[in-house]
Amino acid sequence: MSEVLKLSGITKSYNTGKPNEVQVLQGADLTVAEGEVVALVAPSGAGKSTLLHIAGLLDVADSGKVQIKGQDMTLKSDRKRTATRREDVGFIYQFHHLLPEFTALENIVLPQLANGVSERDAEARARSLLDTVGVGERAGHRPAALSGGEQQRVAYCRALANEPSLLLADEPTGNLDPGTSDRVFEALMSLVKGTGMSALIATHNLELAARMGRMVRLTDGRLVEEG
């Protein structure tokens, strides 16, 4: 089985060289195989968001190597990193960050148009994704008219709109109540498993983490495999 994401010896510090320097990552290693769903468990402030940003090419490590689909992205140009991020990586955050002036459907269509997909095909895919997560009838509503759970499901669809190889999610149900969180998480899993993509999902919820294929814990800046 091929590797979609490989992190090798990732280090990251803030306020480098100053007395209050904080070492967030200290040689983190991780491999995510094709079709694998991995839970990244860590308490708040441990560095999981930093790790996800580095893995998704939104941030640069102080040292170490990031490979996506076998390609070393460490020394690539900003243009190449941006292209890879747009084509191969999908992001989901704790808060939905939907564009308020556009409908649910339009929020999913727009990133596809930016990636060269025709409007007809983009709309068809958007409707299919919304149907999959159970909010197809809300396609014409703007975010303000949607519940928190509905907004987050639309955000899931937007992240998967361009059919990325790798999905990175940072506490994707963290701002929802437990009942809604469970339903929305199931919607996310149905999207991921239905496409065969790989996913690295950060959460502090051990119950949700246990429902993924594998669990790693971020401890003292390193990743430790959980049983």
Secondary structure as UniProt FT lines:
FT   STRAND          3..14
FT   TURN            16..17
FT   TURN            19..20
FT   STRAND          22..33
FT   TURN            34..35
FT   STRAND          37..41
FT   TURN            44..45
FT   HELIX           48..55
FT   TURN            56..57
FT   STRAND          63..68
FT   TURN            69..70
FT   STRAND          71..72
FT   TURN            74..75
FT   HELIX           78..88
FT   STRAND          89..92
FT   TURN            100..101
FT   HELIX           104..114
FT   TURN            115..116
FT   HELIX           119..132
FT   TURN            133..134
FT   HELIX           136..138
FT   TURN            139..140
FT   HELIX           143..145
FT   HELIX           148..160
FT   TURN            161..162
FT   STRAND          166..170
FT   TURN            172..175
FT   HELIX           178..195
FT   STRAND          198..203
FT   HELIX           206..209
FT   TURN            210..211
FT   STRAND          214..219
FT   TURN            220..221
FT   STRAND          222..225
//
